[in-house]
Amino acid sequence: MTERKEMEGGSPQLPLIRSLYASPLSGAEIESRSLSIVDREAPPNSFTPQEWQVVRRMVHTTGDFSLVEAVRFSPNAIPSAVAALREGRPIFVDSNMIRSGLSLARLRAVHAGYGLKHLVCHLADEDVAAEALARGLPRSLFAVRKARKILHGGIAVFGNAPVALLELNRMIMEENLRPVFVVAMPVGFVHVVESKEELMSLDIPYIAIAGRRGGSPLAVSVIHALCLLAEGETIMTA
C-alpha cells in the first residue's frame, strides 16, 4: 500500500474538498464568483455592456481570456438574437452535442413554448448519411439543406462544421435564405477561417469567433448568455 502523504509536523494532508465542506458554496455561488473573477481580470475591450455578457460567458466556459480579441458581433446581433429567442424561433444546430448542451429550462424562461422539437439537428438522419455517402461530401452539408425551412426565419448555431456554415452562406447568397441570427463558431483547420469570414461579409446578424477556434461548448454558452439577456438579466458585477 502507498503511504499517506503527510504535511510538516507529521499531520496527514487533508483532501482539498474539506475546505469546501467547511465553507460551503453552491453551484450558483461558484458561478457568480467565477464571473466576478472574469470581470476583474479581463483585458481592456470595447464591447458594449450587453456584448460583454456574452463574451464573459465564453471566457468562463473556456478559462481563456484571449477569446476577448477574437469574438465578433454584427451591429444588430444582440437585439436580433434576443427578439428571435423571445419569439420562440426554431434553432438549427450543426451537432447533437450542441442540441444536448442547450438548456430547455433556460430557453423556456424566455419563451414557454420551447421544446426539443425546436432544437433541430439532421446530422444523424439516415437520408442525410446516405446522400453524403453517395455524393462524397460531408453529412453536415446535407443536414443544412434539409433544414432549409426552419433556417429561413430561424436561428442557426454552428460549433463544429465549417462545411455546414459554407453551405448556409451559399443558400443565403444564392437562394435568399434569411436566418434571423447566426452563431458562427465552427472549429478546425480546413474551411474554418473562410467560412466565418464569408458569413461576416453577409447582411445577416451574427456572433462569431475569428480564426480557427470554436466548438460546441462555446456555441452553447452564447445561446445561454443570450437567454439571460432576453430575460432582462445582465448579472453585472457590483
C-alpha positions as CSV (number, residue, x, y, z in Angstrom):
1,M,0.0,0.0,0.0
2,T,1.0,3.6,-0.6
3,E,1.8,5.6,2.5
4,R,-0.5,8.5,3.1
5,K,1.2,11.8,2.2
6,E,1.9,13.9,5.4
7,M,2.4,17.6,6.0
8,E,5.1,19.2,8.1
9,G,4.9,18.0,11.7
10,G,3.6,14.6,10.7
11,S,0.0,15.5,10.3
12,P,-1.9,13.8,7.5
13,Q,-2.7,16.1,4.5
14,L,-6.4,16.7,4.2
15,P,-8.2,16.4,0.8
16,L,-8.8,19.9,-0.7
17,I,-12.6,19.2,-0.8
18,R,-12.6,19.5,3.0
19,S,-12.2,23.3,2.6
20,L,-15.4,23.4,0.6
21,Y,-17.1,21.3,3.3
22,A,-16.0,23.8,5.9
23,S,-17.1,26.9,3.9
24,P,-19.9,25.7,1.6
25,L,-20.6,27.3,-1.8
26,S,-23.5,26.3,-4.0
27,G,-23.1,25.8,-7.7
28,A,-24.7,29.2,-8.4
29,E,-22.4,30.9,-5.9
30,I,-19.4,29.3,-7.6
31,E,-20.6,30.5,-11.0
32,S,-21.2,34.0,-9.7
33,R,-17.7,34.2,-8.1
34,S,-16.2,32.9,-11.3
35,L,-17.9,35.5,-13.4
36,S,-16.7,38.2,-11.0
37,I,-13.1,37.0,-11.5
38,V,-13.6,37.1,-15.2
39,D,-14.8,40.7,-14.9
40,R,-11.9,41.7,-12.7
41,E,-9.2,40.1,-14.7
42,A,-10.5,40.8,-18.2
43,P,-8.2,42.8,-20.6
44,P,-9.4,46.2,-21.8
45,N,-12.0,45.9,-24.5
46,S,-14.6,47.9,-26.4
47,F,-17.6,45.6,-26.1
48,T,-21.0,47.1,-25.1
49,P,-22.4,46.0,-21.7
50,Q,-24.7,43.5,-23.4
51,E,-22.0,42.2,-25.7
52,W,-19.7,41.7,-22.6
53,Q,-22.4,39.5,-21.0
54,V,-21.9,37.1,-24.0
55,V,-18.1,37.3,-24.1
56,R,-17.7,36.8,-20.3
57,R,-19.7,33.6,-20.6
58,M,-17.4,32.4,-23.3
59,V,-14.4,33.2,-21.2
60,H,-16.0,31.4,-18.2
61,T,-16.6,28.4,-20.4
62,T,-13.0,28.0,-21.6
63,G,-10.9,29.9,-19.0
64,D,-9.3,31.6,-22.0
65,F,-9.1,35.4,-21.9
66,S,-7.5,35.5,-25.4
67,L,-11.0,34.9,-26.7
68,V,-11.7,38.6,-26.0
69,E,-9.6,39.5,-29.0
70,A,-11.4,37.0,-31.3
71,V,-15.1,37.5,-30.7
72,R,-17.0,39.4,-33.4
73,F,-20.5,40.9,-33.3
74,S,-22.5,42.3,-36.1
75,P,-24.0,45.7,-35.3
76,N,-27.5,44.3,-34.7
77,A,-26.5,40.9,-33.3
78,I,-27.8,41.2,-29.7
79,P,-31.3,42.7,-30.5
80,S,-31.8,40.3,-33.3
81,A,-30.9,37.3,-31.2
82,V,-32.9,38.4,-28.2
83,A,-36.0,39.1,-30.3
84,A,-35.7,35.7,-32.0
85,L,-35.5,33.9,-28.7
86,R,-38.4,35.8,-27.2
87,E,-40.5,34.8,-30.3
88,G,-39.5,31.1,-29.8
89,R,-37.9,30.8,-33.2
90,P,-36.6,27.3,-34.1
91,I,-32.8,26.6,-33.5
92,F,-30.8,24.7,-36.1
93,V,-27.6,23.2,-34.6
94,D,-24.7,21.5,-36.5
95,S,-24.1,18.8,-33.9
96,N,-26.1,16.7,-31.5
97,M,-23.6,17.8,-28.8
98,I,-24.9,21.3,-29.1
99,R,-28.5,20.0,-29.0
100,S,-27.8,18.1,-25.9
101,G,-26.0,21.0,-24.2
102,L,-28.7,23.6,-24.7
103,S,-30.8,24.0,-21.6
104,L,-34.5,23.8,-22.2
105,A,-35.1,25.4,-18.9
106,R,-33.2,28.5,-19.9
107,L,-34.9,28.6,-23.3
108,R,-38.4,28.2,-21.7
109,A,-37.6,31.0,-19.3
110,V,-37.5,33.2,-22.4
111,H,-40.4,31.5,-24.3
112,A,-42.5,28.9,-22.6
113,G,-43.2,27.1,-25.9
114,Y,-39.6,25.9,-26.4
115,G,-39.3,22.1,-26.6
116,L,-37.0,19.5,-28.1
117,K,-38.8,19.8,-31.4
118,H,-37.5,23.4,-31.7
119,L,-33.8,22.2,-31.5
120,V,-33.1,20.7,-34.9
121,C,-30.1,18.6,-35.9
122,H,-30.3,16.4,-39.0
123,L,-26.7,15.1,-38.9
124,A,-27.6,11.6,-37.8
125,D,-30.6,11.2,-40.2
126,E,-30.4,8.2,-42.4
127,D,-31.3,10.1,-45.6
128,V,-28.6,12.7,-44.9
129,A,-26.0,10.0,-44.3
130,A,-27.0,8.2,-47.5
131,E,-26.8,11.3,-49.6
132,A,-23.4,12.2,-48.1
133,L,-22.1,8.8,-48.9
134,A,-23.4,8.9,-52.5
135,R,-22.0,12.3,-53.2
136,G,-18.7,12.0,-51.3
137,L,-19.4,15.2,-49.3
138,P,-19.7,15.8,-45.5
139,R,-23.1,15.0,-43.9
140,S,-23.2,18.4,-42.3
141,L,-23.7,20.0,-45.8
142,F,-26.9,17.9,-46.4
143,A,-28.1,18.4,-42.9
144,V,-28.2,22.2,-43.5
145,R,-30.0,21.7,-46.8
146,K,-32.6,19.5,-45.1
147,A,-33.2,22.3,-42.5
148,R,-33.9,24.9,-45.2
149,K,-37.5,25.6,-44.0
150,I,-36.6,26.2,-40.4
151,L,-33.4,28.1,-41.2
152,H,-35.5,30.7,-43.1
153,G,-36.5,32.9,-40.2
154,G,-34.8,30.7,-37.6
155,I,-31.7,30.7,-35.5
156,A,-28.5,28.9,-36.8
157,V,-25.8,27.6,-34.4
158,F,-22.5,26.3,-35.7
159,G,-19.9,25.0,-33.3
160,N,-18.4,22.2,-35.3
161,A,-18.8,22.0,-39.1
162,P,-17.3,24.7,-41.3
163,V,-18.7,23.0,-44.4
164,A,-22.2,23.4,-43.0
165,L,-21.6,27.1,-42.5
166,L,-20.2,27.4,-46.0
167,E,-23.4,25.8,-47.3
168,L,-25.6,28.1,-45.2
169,N,-23.6,31.0,-46.8
170,R,-24.3,29.7,-50.3
171,M,-28.0,29.4,-49.5
172,I,-28.0,33.0,-48.2
173,M,-26.2,34.3,-51.3
174,E,-27.9,32.1,-54.0
175,E,-31.4,31.2,-52.6
176,N,-32.1,34.3,-50.5
177,L,-32.3,32.3,-47.3
178,R,-32.6,34.6,-44.3
179,P,-31.9,33.2,-40.8
180,V,-32.6,35.8,-38.2
181,F,-29.4,35.2,-36.4
182,V,-26.2,33.0,-36.7
183,V,-23.7,31.8,-34.1
184,A,-20.6,31.2,-36.3
185,M,-18.1,29.1,-34.3
186,P,-17.0,26.1,-36.2
187,V,-13.6,24.8,-35.1
188,G,-10.7,23.2,-37.0
189,F,-8.2,23.7,-39.8
190,V,-10.0,23.1,-43.1
191,H,-12.5,25.7,-44.5
192,V,-12.9,27.1,-41.0
193,V,-11.5,30.7,-41.3
194,E,-13.0,31.3,-44.7
195,S,-16.5,30.0,-43.7
196,K,-16.6,32.6,-40.9
197,E,-15.2,35.4,-43.0
198,E,-17.7,34.8,-45.7
199,L,-20.6,34.8,-43.2
200,M,-19.4,38.0,-41.6
201,S,-19.4,39.7,-45.1
202,L,-23.1,39.0,-45.5
203,D,-26.0,41.1,-44.2
204,I,-27.0,38.6,-41.5
205,P,-26.9,39.2,-37.8
206,Y,-24.1,37.1,-36.2
207,I,-21.8,36.4,-33.3
208,A,-18.6,34.8,-34.5
209,I,-15.1,33.8,-33.4
210,A,-12.4,34.9,-35.9
211,G,-9.8,32.3,-36.7
212,R,-9.7,28.6,-36.2
213,R,-11.2,28.4,-32.7
214,G,-14.7,27.5,-31.8
215,G,-16.6,24.4,-30.6
216,S,-19.8,23.2,-29.1
217,P,-19.3,24.5,-25.6
218,L,-18.7,28.0,-26.8
219,A,-21.7,27.9,-29.1
220,V,-23.9,26.7,-26.2
221,S,-22.5,29.4,-23.9
222,V,-23.5,32.1,-26.4
223,I,-27.1,30.9,-26.6
224,H,-27.3,30.6,-22.8
225,A,-25.9,34.2,-22.3
226,L,-28.5,35.5,-24.9
227,C,-31.2,33.7,-22.9
228,L,-30.2,35.7,-19.8
229,L,-30.2,38.9,-21.8
230,A,-33.6,38.0,-23.2
231,E,-34.9,37.6,-19.7
232,G,-33.6,41.0,-18.8
233,E,-30.8,39.7,-16.6
234,T,-27.3,41.0,-17.1
235,I,-25.7,39.7,-13.9
236,M,-23.4,42.7,-13.7
237,T,-20.7,42.7,-11.0
238,A,-21.1,45.1,-8.2
